[in-house]
Amino acid sequence: MQAINDFILAAAGQPWVLFLVFACCLIDGFFPPVPSESVVVGLAAVAATADVPNPLVLVVAAAAGAFCGDNIAYLIGRATGTSRWKWMRGHRAQRAFTWAGRELRKRPASLIMVARFVPIGRVAVNLTAGATHYAHSHFVGLTVLSAALWSSYSVAVGLFFGQWFEDNHLLGATIAIICAIVLGIGIDVALSRLRGSLQEEPVLDETDQPAPPADG
């Protein structure tokens, strides 16, 4: 176990780790299986007690990668639409794209901001924003802010949970990653419930129908 902790500590102090963070966050913007949250949170947990990598630099690297990845997804959506590939034409994917398109018309700023915290949700929203030709200048501005908030949140989670495991970096990183995943699932569930409530249309009973105007 000590050998593993020594390896984690040595790797966390290498400059190439920040390039790894940038690359993972960039690819995750349009390919969700890449675990960018796990990399950022895990390294932040190590930084909580080892001071490497520098937490502020980690925030900047993660934010830069997230921003670039989100905008690449936007450009892909603009170039290909949301039905070019087989996985896009699946029922679940099409439902996500339909919902994202509708919400982009109603509340684009809040949707783009919040979607950054949901791995699959961010890809659906970014691709749809490009496919529907949402103004790229507005999208860039929103993704600058959303990437900064997301990276700060991810590093903060890692720092918070990692501070209790000074002698076991592997355990600290593992617990921080699990907690980040649980928080992400919670955000996803909350968004799904909100989406369901927004989709419900009120139905009027006969007794609720407006009364006809009185004669005379």
C-alpha positions in Angstrom: 0.0 0.0 0.0 2.8 2.4 0.8 4.3 1.7 -2.6 1.0 2.7 -4.3 0.8 5.9 -2.2 4.3 6.8 -3.2 3.6 6.2 -6.8 0.4 8.3 -6.7 2.3 11.1 -5.0 5.2 11.0 -7.5 2.8 11.0 -10.5 0.7 13.9 -9.0 3.9 16.0 -8.9 4.8 15.5 -12.6 4.0 18.3 -15.1 2.4 15.8 -17.6 -0.4 15.2 -15.1 -1.9 18.6 -16.0 -1.7 17.8 -19.7 -3.6 14.5 -18.8 -6.3 16.6 -17.0 -6.6 18.9 -19.9 -6.9 16.0 -22.4 -9.5 14.1 -20.3 -11.7 17.2 -19.8 -11.4 18.1 -23.5 -12.4 14.6 -24.8 -15.2 14.3 -22.2 -16.9 17.3 -23.7 -18.0 15.2 -26.7 -17.2 11.6 -25.5 -18.7 11.0 -22.0 -17.0 7.6 -21.3 -13.8 9.4 -20.6 -13.9 10.0 -16.8 -12.8 13.6 -16.5 -14.5 14.2 -13.1 -12.7 11.2 -11.6 -9.3 12.4 -12.7 -9.8 16.0 -11.5 -11.4 15.0 -8.2 -8.8 12.3 -7.5 -5.9 14.6 -8.1 -7.5 17.3 -6.0 -7.8 14.8 -3.1 -4.1 14.1 -3.4 -3.4 17.9 -3.5 -5.3 18.4 -0.2 -2.5 16.8 1.8 0.5 16.6 -0.6 0.2 20.1 -2.2 0.8 18.6 -5.7 -0.5 19.3 -8.1 -1.2 23.0 -7.3 -5.0 23.2 -6.8 -5.3 26.5 -8.6 -3.4 25.3 -11.6 -5.5 22.1 -11.6 -8.7 24.3 -11.7 -7.3 26.2 -14.7 -6.2 23.0 -16.6 -9.6 21.4 -16.0 -11.5 24.5 -17.0 -9.5 25.0 -20.2 -10.1 21.4 -21.2 -13.8 21.5 -20.4 -14.2 24.7 -22.3 -12.5 23.3 -25.4 -14.4 20.0 -25.2 -17.8 21.7 -25.0 -17.0 24.0 -28.0 -15.8 21.0 -30.0 -19.1 19.3 -29.3 -20.9 22.5 -30.4 -19.0 22.5 -33.7 -19.7 18.8 -34.2 -23.4 19.4 -33.7 -23.3 22.3 -36.1 -21.6 20.2 -38.8 -23.4 16.9 -38.4 -26.7 17.5 -36.6 -28.1 15.1 -34.1 -28.9 12.0 -36.2 -25.7 11.4 -38.2 -24.5 8.4 -36.2 -26.3 5.3 -35.0 -26.0 6.1 -31.3 -27.7 9.5 -31.9 -30.7 7.8 -33.5 -31.5 5.7 -30.4 -34.8 6.4 -28.5 -33.0 7.7 -25.4 -30.6 9.9 -27.3 -33.3 11.4 -29.4 -35.4 12.1 -26.3 -32.4 13.9 -24.8 -31.8 15.9 -28.0 -35.5 16.8 -28.3 -35.6 18.0 -24.7 -32.4 19.9 -25.0 -33.6 21.7 -28.1 -36.9 22.7 -26.4 -35.1 23.9 -23.3 -32.5 25.8 -25.3 -35.3 27.9 -26.8 -36.7 28.7 -23.3 -33.8 28.9 -20.9 -30.5 28.6 -22.8 -28.2 30.1 -20.2 -29.3 28.0 -17.2 -29.4 24.9 -19.3 -25.9 25.2 -20.6 -24.6 26.1 -17.2 -26.2 23.2 -15.4 -25.7 20.6 -18.1 -21.9 20.9 -17.6 -22.3 19.0 -14.3 -24.0 16.0 -16.0 -21.7 13.9 -18.1 -24.2 12.7 -20.8 -26.4 15.8 -20.4 -23.5 18.1 -21.3 -22.9 16.3 -24.6 -26.6 16.3 -25.6 -26.9 20.0 -24.8 -23.7 21.0 -26.6 -24.4 19.0 -29.7 -28.0 20.3 -29.8 -26.8 23.9 -29.4 -24.6 23.5 -32.5 -27.3 21.6 -34.5 -29.9 24.3 -33.8 -27.4 27.1 -34.6 -27.6 28.7 -31.2 -25.4 31.8 -31.3 -21.8 30.6 -30.9 -20.7 33.9 -29.4 -23.3 33.4 -26.6 -22.3 29.8 -26.2 -18.7 30.7 -25.8 -19.4 33.1 -23.1 -21.6 30.6 -21.2 -19.1 27.8 -21.5 -16.3 30.0 -20.1 -18.4 30.5 -17.0 -19.7 26.9 -16.8 -16.3 25.4 -17.2 -14.8 27.6 -14.5 -17.6 26.7 -12.1 -17.4 23.0 -12.9 -13.7 22.8 -12.4 -13.8 24.8 -9.2 -16.5 22.5 -7.9 -14.7 19.3 -8.8 -11.4 20.5 -7.2 -13.3 21.7 -4.1 -14.9 18.2 -3.7 -11.5 16.5 -3.9 -9.9 19.0 -1.5 -12.7 18.6 1.0 -12.7 14.8 1.2 -9.0 14.3 0.6 -7.9 16.4 3.6 -8.7 13.5 6.0 -6.4 11.0 4.4 -3.0 12.4 4.6 -1.3 9.0 5.0 -3.5 7.2 2.3 -3.7 9.1 -0.9 -5.4 6.1 -2.7 -8.2 5.9 -0.1 -8.7 9.7 -0.1 -8.9 9.9 -3.9 -11.3 6.9 -4.0 -13.7 8.3 -1.4 -13.6 11.7 -3.1 -14.4 10.2 -6.5 -17.3 8.2 -5.0 -18.7 11.3 -3.4 -18.4 13.2 -6.6 -20.2 10.5 -8.5 -23.0 10.4 -5.9 -23.4 14.2 -6.1 -23.4 14.0 -9.9 -26.2 11.3 -9.8 -28.1 13.6 -7.4 -27.9 16.5 -9.9 -28.9 14.2 -12.7 -32.0 12.9 -10.8 -33.0 16.4 -9.8 -32.8 17.6 -13.4 -34.8 14.6 -14.6 -37.6 15.3 -12.1 -37.5 19.0 -13.1 -37.7 18.0 -16.8 -40.6 15.7 -16.1 -42.5 18.4 -14.2 -41.9 20.9 -17.0 -43.2 18.5 -19.6 -46.5 17.9 -17.8 -49.3 19.9 -19.3 -52.2 21.0 -17.0 -55.5 19.4 -17.9 -58.7 21.3 -17.2 -61.8 19.5 -15.9 -65.1 20.6 -17.2 -65.7 22.4 -13.9 -62.5 24.3 -14.5 -63.5 25.6 -17.9 -64.1 29.4 -18.0 -67.8 30.3 -17.9 -69.3 31.8 -21.0 -70.1 35.5 -20.9 -73.6 36.3 -19.7 -76.1 37.6 -22.2 -77.0 41.2 -22.2 
